[in-house]
Amino acid sequence: MDNDNEKSKIKKSATFREQVNLLKSRNLQIKDEEQAIETLSRINYYRLIGYIPSLKEGDRFYDGVLFDDICILDEFDKKLRSIIIEELETIEVAFRTHIAYLIAHKYGAAGHENPDNFRDLTYHKNMMQDFQKEINRSDEIFVQHHESVYNRVFPVWVVIELTSFGLLSKIYNNMKKEDQDKIASDYYDTNGNYIRTWLHTLSVVRNICAHHGRLYGRRLKITPKLFKKTMKKGIKKDNVFSVLLIIGRFLKNTEKREIFITNLADLIEKTEKIDLKLMGFPDNWEEILGKCNL
């Protein structure tokens, strides 16, 4: 009965026309109602209203705000996710290499199979189960090769290529502290305590992007560890700019980092109505991102 009562409290589904009328009643300017209805038939109303808070006060939109302004923010968010996803691929491939190289050269080709080489036995067991799931469903040529030639013996440099960003983050998190620090120091001039949180944050952002979630104006629940000097500049851990800083730090190739910054700057320059403060951008964001001192 309680469940039935809760269901009865759910609002009745509104038609696309009713959604348009509701937005109009709240002072949103809609030049072409039929076009707005067509848009709402492709983009869920509750997706679009995620971009609204910066455009209104209470339930009323500021004077002059257009329905098109909301659509512009949605398109900006889509392009921002695309830029981020491209760089996350580079970071993911790099960490597959870092981790596999360290394990293979310190513990041997099958060093990933020994739980003594990791911090937590349960996490290691879960990792091995995840590896097996990926092996079972993979159609990669290198997996088939090791199944037929090496009797299903998979060295770490093979299984690591089957990992998702999320699993990669978990593997790094479960490595011994000295191994985490070795990778962090050799490649990124820091320690494992920072890298662990950066990878975790990026794995969450990777999932948001993969599922077409909103980044604009979002506050992160999983946040990275930042250097004190960075936080003194007013940069917050729970906003999108902190994610961009992490990406910039991981992009060791200066030219690639410059392209990343240029792509962001071009997107921002071409997009009206965006409020960079909602994503934690400082005024001199290009300079800060260029240096990437977290």
SULLINRA-V492189 format. One record per pair of residues at least 12 apart in sequence whose C-alpha atoms are under 10 Angstrom apart, sorted by sequence separation. I is the first residue (numbers start at 1). J is the second residue. If there is no record, write none. Layout:
i=I j=J
i=I j=J
This chain:
i=21 j=33
i=100 j=112
i=112 j=124
i=113 j=125
i=135 j=147
i=142 j=154
i=146 j=158
i=180 j=192
i=181 j=193
i=183 j=195
i=184 j=196
i=224 j=236
i=225 j=237
i=230 j=242
i=248 j=260
i=20 j=33
i=99 j=112
i=115 j=128
i=178 j=191
i=179 j=192
i=180 j=193
i=181 j=194
i=223 j=236
i=224 j=237
i=247 j=260
i=248 j=261
i=20 j=34
i=55 j=69
i=103 j=117
i=113 j=127
i=114 j=128
i=177 j=191
i=178 j=192
i=180 j=194
i=181 j=195
i=223 j=237
i=224 j=238
i=52 j=67
i=55 j=70
i=112 j=127
i=113 j=128
i=143 j=158
i=177 j=192
i=180 j=195
i=181 j=196
i=205 j=220
i=222 j=237
i=223 j=238
i=224 j=239
i=230 j=245
i=17 j=33
i=20 j=36
i=112 j=128
i=142 j=158
i=143 j=159
i=176 j=192
i=177 j=193
i=180 j=196
i=204 j=220
i=221 j=237
i=222 j=238
i=223 j=239
i=226 j=242
i=244 j=260
i=17 j=34
i=19 j=36
i=20 j=37
i=52 j=69
i=135 j=152
i=142 j=159
i=175 j=192
i=204 j=221
i=205 j=222
i=219 j=236
i=220 j=237
i=221 j=238
i=225 j=242
i=244 j=261
i=16 j=34
i=19 j=37
i=51 j=69
i=52 j=70
i=143 j=161
i=204 j=222
i=219 j=237
i=220 j=238
i=221 j=239
i=224 j=242
i=17 j=36
i=18 j=37
i=48 j=67
i=51 j=70
i=135 j=154
i=142 j=161
i=143 j=162
i=173 j=192
i=201 j=220
i=203 j=222
i=204 j=223
i=219 j=238
i=220 j=239
i=223 j=242
i=224 j=243
i=226 j=245
i=16 j=36
i=17 j=37
i=20 j=40
i=50 j=70
i=51 j=71
i=172 j=192
i=173 j=193
i=201 j=221
i=202 j=222
i=218 j=238
i=219 j=239
i=220 j=240
i=223 j=243
i=226 j=246
i=244 j=264
i=265 j=285
i=16 j=37
i=17 j=38
i=19 j=40
i=49 j=70
i=51 j=72
i=52 j=73
i=140 j=161
i=201 j=222
i=202 j=223
i=218 j=239
i=219 j=240
i=225 j=246
i=265 j=286
i=15 j=37
i=16 j=38
i=48 j=70
i=51 j=73
i=140 j=162
i=173 j=195
i=174 j=196
i=200 j=222
i=201 j=223
i=202 j=224
i=217 j=239
i=218 j=240
i=220 j=242
i=224 j=246
i=264 j=286
i=16 j=39
i=17 j=40
i=48 j=71
i=50 j=73
i=51 j=74
i=131 j=154
i=135 j=158
i=172 j=195
i=173 j=196
i=200 j=223
i=201 j=224
i=216 j=239
i=217 j=240
i=220 j=243
i=16 j=40
i=50 j=74
i=135 j=159
i=138 j=162
i=172 j=196
i=173 j=197
i=198 j=222
i=200 j=224
i=201 j=225
i=215 j=239
i=216 j=240
i=261 j=285
i=262 j=286
i=15 j=40
i=16 j=41
i=20 j=45
i=48 j=73
i=49 j=74
i=134 j=159
i=171 j=196
i=197 j=222
i=198 j=223
i=199 j=224
i=215 j=240
i=261 j=286
i=15 j=41
i=19 j=45
i=23 j=49
i=48 j=74
i=51 j=77
i=169 j=195
i=170 j=196
i=173 j=199
i=197 j=223
i=198 j=224
i=261 j=287
i=28 j=55
i=47 j=74
i=132 j=159
i=134 j=161
i=135 j=162
i=169 j=196
i=172 j=199
i=173 j=200
i=197 j=224
i=198 j=225
i=16 j=44
i=28 j=56
i=43 j=71
i=131 j=159
i=134 j=162
i=135 j=163
i=169 j=197
i=172 j=200
i=196 j=224
i=197 j=225
i=198 j=226
i=258 j=286
i=261 j=289
i=16 j=45
i=27 j=56
i=131 j=160
i=133 j=162
i=134 j=163
i=169 j=198
i=170 j=199
i=195 j=224
i=196 j=225
i=197 j=226
i=260 j=289
i=261 j=290
i=26 j=56
i=131 j=161
i=132 j=162
i=134 j=164
i=169 j=199
i=170 j=200
i=194 j=224
i=195 j=225
i=260 j=290
i=14 j=45
i=36 j=67
i=43 j=74
i=128 j=159
i=131 j=162
i=168 j=199
i=169 j=200
i=194 j=225
i=258 j=289
i=26 j=58
i=27 j=59
i=28 j=60
i=29 j=61
i=36 j=68
i=39 j=71
i=130 j=162
i=131 j=163
i=168 j=200
i=169 j=201
i=193 j=225
i=194 j=226
i=257 j=289
i=258 j=290
i=26 j=59
i=27 j=60
i=28 j=61
i=29 j=62
i=130 j=163
i=166 j=199
i=167 j=200
i=169 j=202
i=170 j=203
i=194 j=227
i=257 j=290
i=25 j=59
i=26 j=60
i=27 j=61
i=28 j=62
i=29 j=63
i=33 j=67
i=130 j=164
i=165 j=199
i=166 j=200
i=169 j=203
i=257 j=291
i=25 j=60
i=26 j=61
i=27 j=62
i=28 j=63
i=29 j=64
i=30 j=65
i=31 j=66
i=32 j=67
i=36 j=71
i=165 j=200
i=166 j=201
i=168 j=203
i=169 j=204
i=205 j=240
i=241 j=276
i=257 j=292
i=23 j=59
i=24 j=60
i=25 j=61
i=26 j=62
i=27 j=63
i=28 j=64
i=29 j=65
i=30 j=66
i=31 j=67
i=32 j=68
i=127 j=163
i=131 j=167
i=166 j=202
i=167 j=203
i=240 j=276
i=241 j=277
i=243 j=279
i=254 j=290
i=23 j=60
i=24 j=61
i=27 j=64
i=28 j=65
i=29 j=66
i=30 j=67
i=31 j=68
i=130 j=167
i=165 j=202
i=166 j=203
i=201 j=238
i=241 j=278
i=242 j=279
i=244 j=281
i=254 j=291
i=23 j=61
i=27 j=65
i=28 j=66
i=29 j=67
i=30 j=68
i=165 j=203
i=166 j=204
i=205 j=243
i=239 j=277
i=240 j=278
i=241 j=279
i=242 j=280
i=27 j=66
i=28 j=67
i=29 j=68
i=164 j=203
i=165 j=204
i=239 j=278
i=240 j=279
i=241 j=280
i=242 j=281
i=28 j=68
i=29 j=69
i=127 j=167
i=166 j=206
i=239 j=279
i=240 j=280
i=241 j=281
i=245 j=285
i=248 j=288
i=249 j=289
i=28 j=69
i=113 j=154
i=126 j=167
i=127 j=168
i=165 j=206
i=166 j=207
i=201 j=242
i=202 j=243
i=238 j=279
i=239 j=280
i=240 j=281
i=241 j=282
i=248 j=289
i=249 j=290
i=251 j=292
i=24 j=66
i=28 j=70
i=112 j=154
i=113 j=155
i=164 j=206
i=165 j=207
i=201 j=243
i=202 j=244
i=238 j=280
i=239 j=281
i=247 j=289
i=248 j=290
i=249 j=291
i=250 j=292
i=24 j=67
i=110 j=153
i=112 j=155
i=113 j=156
i=127 j=170
i=236 j=279
i=237 j=280
i=245 j=288
i=246 j=289
i=248 j=291
i=249 j=292
i=23 j=67
i=109 j=153
i=110 j=154
i=111 j=155
i=112 j=156
i=126 j=170
i=127 j=171
i=198 j=242
i=202 j=246
i=236 j=280
i=241 j=285
i=245 j=289
i=248 j=292
i=249 j=293
i=109 j=154
i=110 j=155
i=111 j=156
i=112 j=157
i=126 j=171
i=198 j=243
i=201 j=246
i=202 j=247
i=235 j=280
i=236 j=281
i=244 j=289
i=245 j=290
i=247 j=292
i=248 j=293
i=249 j=294
i=109 j=155
i=110 j=156
i=124 j=170
i=234 j=280
i=235 j=281
i=245 j=291
i=246 j=292
i=248 j=294
i=20 j=67
i=108 j=155
i=109 j=156
i=110 j=157
i=112 j=159
i=123 j=170
i=124 j=171
i=127 j=174
i=198 j=245
i=199 j=246
i=234 j=281
i=235 j=282
i=242 j=289
i=245 j=292
i=246 j=293
i=108 j=156
i=109 j=157
i=112 j=160
i=123 j=171
i=198 j=246
i=199 j=247
i=234 j=282
i=241 j=289
i=244 j=292
i=245 j=293
i=246 j=294
i=109 j=158
i=110 j=159
i=198 j=247
i=233 j=282
i=245 j=294
i=123 j=173
i=124 j=174
i=104 j=155
i=123 j=174
i=124 j=175
i=195 j=246
i=104 j=156
i=122 j=174
i=198 j=250
i=242 j=294
i=103 j=156
i=104 j=157
i=118 j=171
i=120 j=173
i=121 j=174
i=102 j=156
i=103 j=157
i=118 j=172
i=119 j=173
i=120 j=174
i=100 j=155
i=101 j=156
i=118 j=173
i=119 j=174
i=120 j=175
i=195 j=250
i=233 j=288
i=100 j=156
i=101 j=157
i=118 j=174
i=119 j=175
i=120 j=176
i=99 j=156
i=100 j=157
i=117 j=174
i=118 j=175
i=119 j=176
i=217 j=274
i=99 j=157
i=100 j=158
i=117 j=175
i=118 j=176
i=119 j=177
i=216 j=274
i=217 j=275
i=230 j=288
i=100 j=159
i=112 j=171
i=117 j=176
i=118 j=177
i=216 j=275
i=217 j=276
i=219 j=278
i=235 j=294
i=96 j=156
i=97 j=157
i=100 j=160
i=115 j=175
i=116 j=176
i=189 j=249
i=216 j=276
i=217 j=277
i=218 j=278
i=219 j=279
i=96 j=157
i=99 j=160
i=100 j=161
i=118 j=179
i=188 j=249
i=217 j=278
i=218 j=279
i=219 j=280
i=96 j=158
i=117 j=179
i=188 j=250
i=216 j=278
i=217 j=279
i=218 j=280
i=230 j=292
i=96 j=159
i=97 j=160
i=112 j=175
i=187 j=250
i=188 j=251
i=216 j=279
i=217 j=280
i=230 j=293
i=231 j=294
i=96 j=160
i=97 j=161
i=188 j=252
i=215 j=279
i=229 j=293
i=230 j=294
i=95 j=160
i=96 j=161
i=187 j=252
i=229 j=294
i=96 j=162
i=227 j=293
i=228 j=294
i=93 j=160
i=96 j=163
i=226 j=293
i=227 j=294
i=93 j=161
i=96 j=164
i=226 j=294
i=92 j=161
i=96 j=165
i=99 j=168
i=225 j=294
i=93 j=163
i=95 j=165
i=224 j=294
i=92 j=163
i=92 j=164
i=93 j=165
i=96 j=168
i=99 j=171
i=103 j=175
i=92 j=165
i=95 j=168
i=96 j=169
i=99 j=172
i=106 j=179
i=91 j=165
i=92 j=166
i=95 j=169
i=98 j=172
i=93 j=168
i=96 j=171
i=89 j=165
i=92 j=168
i=96 j=172
i=99 j=175
i=103 j=179
i=88 j=165
i=92 j=169
i=95 j=172
i=102 j=179
i=102 j=180
i=99 j=179
i=102 j=182
i=99 j=180
i=102 j=183
i=101 j=183
i=98 j=182
i=99 j=183
i=98 j=183
i=98 j=184
i=95 j=183
i=98 j=186
i=98 j=187
i=95 j=187
i=94 j=187
i=194 j=294
i=95 j=199
i=92 j=199
i=91 j=199
i=92 j=202
i=91 j=202
i=92 j=203
i=88 j=202
i=88 j=203
i=85 j=202
i=88 j=205
i=89 j=206
i=84 j=202
i=88 j=206
i=85 j=205
i=84 j=205
i=85 j=206
i=84 j=206
i=85 j=207
i=81 j=205
i=85 j=209
i=81 j=206
i=84 j=209
i=85 j=210
i=81 j=208
i=82 j=209
i=81 j=209
i=82 j=210
i=80 j=209
i=81 j=210
i=82 j=212
i=78 j=209
i=81 j=212
i=77 j=209
i=81 j=213
i=81 j=214
i=78 j=212
i=80 j=214
i=81 j=215
i=77 j=212
i=78 j=213
i=80 j=215
i=81 j=216
i=77 j=213
i=78 j=214
i=80 j=216
i=77 j=214
i=78 j=215
i=77 j=215
i=78 j=216
i=76 j=215
i=77 j=216
i=74 j=214
i=76 j=216
i=77 j=217
i=73 j=214
i=74 j=215
i=74 j=216
i=73 j=216
i=95 j=250
i=91 j=247
i=94 j=250
i=87 j=244
i=90 j=247
i=94 j=251
i=84 j=243
i=88 j=247
i=91 j=250
i=84 j=244
i=87 j=247
i=90 j=250
i=91 j=251
i=87 j=248
i=90 j=251
i=91 j=252
i=88 j=250
i=51 j=214
i=54 j=217
i=84 j=247
i=87 j=250
i=88 j=251
i=50 j=214
i=51 j=215
i=53 j=217
i=87 j=251
i=50 j=215
i=51 j=216
i=52 j=217
i=47 j=213
i=48 j=214
i=50 j=216
i=51 j=217
i=47 j=214
i=50 j=217
i=51 j=218
i=50 j=218
i=87 j=256
i=87 j=257
i=87 j=260
i=86 j=260
i=84 j=260
i=83 j=260
i=83 j=261
i=83 j=263
i=84 j=264
i=83 j=264
i=80 j=263
i=79 j=263
i=80 j=264
i=83 j=267
i=79 j=264
i=80 j=267
i=79 j=267
i=80 j=268
i=77 j=267
i=76 j=267
i=76 j=268
i=76 j=270
i=76 j=271
i=75 j=271
i=76 j=272
i=76 j=273
i=77 j=274
i=73 j=271
i=76 j=274
i=72 j=271
i=73 j=272
i=72 j=272
i=73 j=273
i=72 j=273
i=73 j=274
i=69 j=271
i=72 j=274
i=73 j=275
i=69 j=272
i=70 j=273
i=69 j=273
i=70 j=274
i=69 j=274
i=65 j=273
i=55 j=273
i=54 j=273
i=55 j=274
i=54 j=274
i=55 j=275
i=54 j=275
i=51 j=274
i=54 j=278
